[in-house]
């Protein structure tokens, strides 16, 4: 399992526990949503009142999403998508560590 990415390992663990493909997709989707939520909260915390007003004036959610990501990149120099991927990687590593502890409680 160590040759696989942490995300692939999570999928393999879920499959080994009897999760269906639909359940796995739902779980991964919920983690991605949590990562995006964390990013947006962090992004909004870096914005000025003027930035927030500009985001609120967007006509669609898609326009607001683009603006939030652009403003975040300008203010922090960080890639928004990378921030979300980092969250997902932290989740996967934490999930695997907990799975290993639960599987081998004497090693905890």
N, C-alpha and C positions, 0 to 999 in steps of 0.2 A: 504494500500500500504506500510505502514511502516514496516511490517514484512518481506518484500522482500528486497533482496540485492539492492544496488543502480543500479547495472547493470540491474537487473530484472525490477526495476522501470522504467528505461529508455525505455526498450522494451515495457512495458505496456503503457507508455505515447505515444510512437510512434504508437503503434497499435490503441490507442484511437484517434489519429489524422489521421487515415486512411492509414497509411503506410502498404504496403504489406510485407509479410515475406521476399521476395527478397530485397526490399528496406531497411528493417531493417538489414538484413545480410550485405548488402553493406555498410550501415552506420557504423555498428559495426566493419566491416573489415577496413574501413578507419580510425577509431579511433585507432584500434590495430596497423595499419601501422604507424600512427603518433606517437604512443607510442614507437614503435620499432625504428623509425627514431630518436626520441629524445634520446633514450638509446644509439644508435650507435654514435651519435654526442658527447654525454657525455663521452662515453667509449674512443673514439679516442682522446679526449682532455686530457685524463689521460695517454696516451701511449707515450713512448719515440720514437725517430726516429727508433731505432732498432726494437721495437715492431711493428711499422707500416710497416717496411720493411718485417718482418716475416709474417705479415698478407697478404701483397701484393704478397708474394711468394706462397701462397696457390694455389693449382691447381683448386679448385672448390669453388663456393660460400658457399657450405655447410661446407667445411673445414675451410674457413675464418670465418664463423659464430661461429663454435666451438672454434676456437682460440681466437676470440674477447671476447667471453664470459669467457673463461678460464683466459685470461690476465686481464680482468676487475675484476673478482673475486679475483685473486691474488693481484692486486694492491689496491683494495678498501675494500676487505672483504665482499662485498655486492653481493647478488644473482641477476644476470641479469634479470631473469624472474620476480622476485619480483619488480624490478624497473619498468618494463613494466606494471605490474598489478597495481602498485601505480599510474601510469599515467592514466590508464583506470578508476580507482576509483575516482581520482580527476576530470576527465572529467565528469563522471556520476553524482557526487555530484554537480558540477557546472551546469550541464544541468538541474538537478532537481530544483535547486535553481532558475534558470532563468525561468523555466516553472512555478513555483509557483508564482514568481513575475508577470509574464505575465498574469497568471490566476487571480490573485488578486492584480491589480495595486494599490488599495487603501492602501494596507499593505506595500508598498515599501518605 
